[in-house]
Amino acid sequence: LQSGLYCALLFFGLIRIWRLSGSGRTLAILMLVTFTLRLIFGIFLYRGLPAFGFDTPVQQAGYVFSDAFERDQAAYQIAVSGQNWLPQFVQHRVVDQYGGLLALSTLIYKVFSSDTHRPLLLVLLSAFALSAGAGFLFSAVQRKWGDKVARATLWVYALYPEGVLLGSSQMREPLLIGLAALLFFLGLNWREKTFRTLVSMGLTTLAACLISIPGGAVSLVVVGGLICLDWLSTQWNKSLRRAGTLVFIVALGLSAAGGWYWLKESLYYEFYTTTLGSGMIQVLFEGLPIHLRNTAITLYGFSQPLLPAALVDPSKAIWQGIAIFRAAGWYIVLPFLVYAFFRVFSAQEEDQKKQLVYLSLL
């Protein structure tokens, strides 16, 4: 009964978001495809990994990602422990650095599944978050760039393999993507309802930061940058325009510096493990100057996950299928990303051009 109530709340929530986003048959189909595809894939992984995956605790429990497994197990244990939650959140901080998703998962298990552990409830949450994001994103893109662009955007959003895999798991990315789409949707109203928009955007960013501070910050920088460029495009006062441009450049510089500070340790580690695990990279580095090695690894990373390797690497059939699915999606979308990067510089409307160039550079 409790789990049925949970499903009903998510279902009616999606209907409400569909109506808020403008309703329409096309949007209903896209939201339905986004939701059902991730739910079906999530059930398949939950049932298939114990039967066809490797003999590890993570896969035998039906999880793709180890961090999702650890966080989800901890959330259920906290929910049924009958003890004070806060000390346990601190104790389990290693499984969720920011604590927001662990707290949300614990609350869901406590309210809707205290009798038994149901990991698919969190898969439903991931599918719901991305489907809700689809509604907000469609409405925002349709308003800003038209119906044709909105439909194309949502089909990529709904079908992109990495998004399907993450949306079928108990991960934080689906929630962050859904909140980022909501932030974009809210930001378009800054002219008509400035105060309400700023408050709503602040609360949405706060919710995202509870799940991941860098994720929430990045979303705010992207949408805030679009708002700033929109304001600059209609600002005829030269002094204000120069001041706004300066603020925009400084804010981007600070964001870039903060992003580098956040990423650099993990990037060094990734570079080290990539070099250690690839004989080809080691051979390449023998004749390459040190200052070019990071650039070489970055370019190498753009070709990951390698589709040829996914096709021939001996593995369990289910994992080979997942690897091919992810790699094929990246190779399909990469040419469009490259094309779009150069195409936006020839946009006709100057204000739209600046925003599109900004998005492409990001």
NUTI-57312 format. One record per residue (C-alpha): residue in three letters; x, z, y. Coordinates in steps of 0.5 Angstrom, whole numbers, plus 2048, in hexadecimal, padded with zeros to 3 digits. Last residue first. Layout:
N
alaXZY...
This chain:
362
leu83D7D4833leu8407CD836ser8397CA833leu8357CF837tyr8397CF83Dval8397C783Dleu8317C783Cgln8307CC842lys8347C8846lys8317C2844gln82A7C5845asp82C7C684Cglu82F7BF84Eglu8297BB84Agln82C7B5847ala82F7B8841ser8367B4840phe83A7BA83Fval8357BC839arg8377B7835phe83E7B9833phe83C7C0830ala8367BD82Dtyr83A7B8829val83F7BE827leu8397C2825phe8357BC822pro83B7BB81Dleu83C7C281Bval8357C3819ile8357BF812tyr83C7C2811trp83A7C9812gly8337C880Eala8377C5808ala83C7CB808arg8367D0807phe8337CC802ile8397CB7FEala83B7D27FEile8347D57FCgly8347D07F6gln83B7D27F4trp8397D97F4ile8337D77F0ala8377D37EBlys83C7D97EAser8437D67ECpro8487D17EBasp84A7CE7F2val8487C67F2leu8427C57F6ala8437CB7FBala84A7C97FCpro8487C27FEleu8437C5803leu8487CA806pro8457D080Agln8487CF80Eser84A7C9812phe84A7CC819gly84F7D1816tyr8557CC815leu8547CB81Cthr8557D381Eile85A7D3819ala85E7CE81Cthr85D7D1823asn85F7D8820arg8667D481Eleu8687D0824his86B7D6827ile86F7D7821pro8727D0821leu8707CC81Bgly8757CA815glu8747CF810phe86D7D1813leu86A7CB80Fval86D7CD808gln8697D4809ile8637D180Bmet8637CC805gly8647D2801ser85E7D6803gly85C7DD802leu8627E0806thr8617DC80Cthr8597DD80Cthr85A7E480Btyr85F7E5811phe85B7E1816glu8557E5814tyr8597EB815tyr85B7E881Cleu8547E681Eser8517ED81Cglu8567F0821lys8557EB826leu84D7EB826trp84B7F182Atyr8517F082Ftrp84F7E9830gly8487EA831gly8497EF836ala84E7EA83Aala8497E4839ser8447E883Cleu8487EB842gly84A7E3843leu8427E1843ala8407E7847val8467E584Cile8437DD84Cphe83C7DF84Dval83E7E4853leu8427DF856thr83C7DA855gly8377DF858ala83C7E085Earg83D7D9860arg8357D785Fleu8347DD864ser8387DB869lys8367D3868asn82E7D5869trp82B7D0865gln82A7D385Fthr8267CF85Aser82B7CD855leu82E7D4856trp8287D8853asp8287D484Dleu82F7D584Ccys82F7DC84Cile8297DC847leu82D7D8842gly8327DD843gly82E7E3842val82B7DF83Bval8327DE838val8357E583Bleu82F7E9838ser8307E6831val8377E7831ala8367EE833gly8317EF82Egly8357ED828pro83B7F182Bile8377F782Bser8347F6824ile82E7F9821leu82C7FE827cys82F7F882Cala82A7F482Aala8247F982Bleu8287FA832thr8287F3834thr8217F2832leu81F7F8837gly8247F583Cmet8207EF83Cser8197F283Cval81C7F6843leu81F7F0846thr8197EB844arg8147F0847phe8187F184Dthr8187E984Elys8117E784Cglu8117E084Farg8187DE850trp81B7E284Aasn8167DF845leu81B7DB841gly81F7E183Fleu8197E483Bphe81A7DE836phe8217DE836leu8217E6834leu81C7E482Fala8207DF82Cala8267E482Cleu8227EA829gly8207E5823ile8287E3822leu82A7EA822leu8247EC81Dpro8267E7818glu82E7E8819arg82D7F0817met82D7EE810gln8287F080Aser8287E9807ser8247E3807gly8247E280Eleu82C7E280Eleu82B7DC808val8267D880Cgly82A7D9812glu8317D680Fpro82D7D180Ctyr82A7CE812leu8227CC811ala81E7D0816tyr8237D081Cval8247C981Btrp81D7C781Aleu81C7CC820thr8217C8825ala81E7C1823arg8177C4825ala8197C782Bval81D7C082Dlys8177BC82Casp8127C1830gly8167C2836trp81C7C4839lys81B7CB83Darg8147CC83Agln8157CA833val81B7CD833ala8187D4835ser8127D3830phe8167D182Aleu81B7D782Bphe8157DC82Cgly8127D9825ala8187D8821gly81A7DF823ala8147E2820ser8167DE81Aleu81D7E181Aala81B7E881Bphe8157E7815ala81A7E4810ser81F7EA811leu8197EF811leu8177EC80Aval81E7ED808leu81E7F480Aleu8187F5806leu81B7F1800pro8207F77FFarg81A7FB7FChis81C8027FAthr8178067F7asp81280C7F9ser81480C801ser812805802phe80E804808val81080A80Dlys81680C80Atyr819805808ile81780280Fleu81A808813thr82180880Fser821800810leu820801817ala826807817leu82B803814leu8297FD818gly82B80181Egly83180581Ctyr836801820gln83C80181Basp837800815val83A80280Eval840806811arg83B80A815his83880D80Egln83A814810val838813817phe831811815gln831816810pro83281B815leu82C818819trp827818813asn82581F812gln82482080Bgly81E81E806ser823819803val81E814802ala81F810808ile827811808gln82880F801tyr824808803ala828807809ala82E808805gln82C803800asp82B7FE805arg8317FF809glu8357FE803phe8327F8800ala8327F5807asp8397F6808ser83A7F3801phe8377EC803val8337E87FEtyr82F7EE7FBgly82B7EE7F5ala82D7F57F2gln8317F27EDgln8347EE7F2val8367F47F6pro8387F87F0thr83D7F37EDasp83C7EE7E7phe83C7E87EAgly8357E47EBphe8307E07E7ala82B7E67E4pro82D7EB7EAleu82E7E67EFgly8277E27EDarg8227E77EFtyr8247E97F6leu8277E37F7phe8207DF7F5ile81C7E47F9gly8207E37FFphe8207DB7FEile8187DC7FEleu8187E1804arg81D7DC808leu8197D6807thr8127D9808phe8147DC80Fthr8187D6812val8127D180Fleu80D7D5812met8107D6819leu8117CE819ile80A7CD816ala8077D181Bleu80B7CE821thr8087C781Farg8017CA81Fgly8017CD826ser8027D4828gly8057D582Fser80A7DA82Eleu8057E082Farg8017DD829trp8067DC824ile8097E3826arg8027E6824ile8027E281Eleu8097E581Cgly8077EC81Ephe8017EB819phe8057E9813leu80A7EF815leu8057F4815ala8027F180Fcys8087F180Btyr8097F980Dleu8027FB80Bgly8037F7804ser8097FB803gln806802805leu800800800
